[in-house]
Amino acid sequence: MQNDSIETLLSRHYGSGAVAPSRLEDRLHASIRQEALEIRAQERVAEHLRQRRFSRRRAVKLVALGPAGVGAASLGM
């Protein structure tokens, strides 16, 4: 993927005369911060799970539930 500027991407998508949506940069920054927070939270849960012992039955339950299971497990710990 190319590292194009926001202006280049908008120009390519909307044309050269297009105006950027209002507060686009603020929304992009907020989205990136939120995504970084979610990744850090997932990393903390993963680290906690690596340090804790689980029975096979509990591990199967976590895997069967998928990402929702990991989130629920982190709340119960």
C-alpha positions, 0 to 999 in steps of 0.5 A: 500500500502506498503512503499517500497523503489524505489530500491525494486520496481525496483527490483520487476518490472525489476529483480535484475540486472536492472539498475535504469533509469537515473535521476529517483530520480530527475524526481520523486521529480519534479513530486511530487513538481508539484503535490503539487503545483496543489493541493495547487492551487485547494485548493486556488480555493476551498477556494475562491469559499467557501467564494464567493456567487453564484447564483444557475444558476452559481453553476449549470454551474460550476458543469456541466463543472466539473474541467475545469469549476472550473479552468475557473472560477478561471481565470475569478474571 
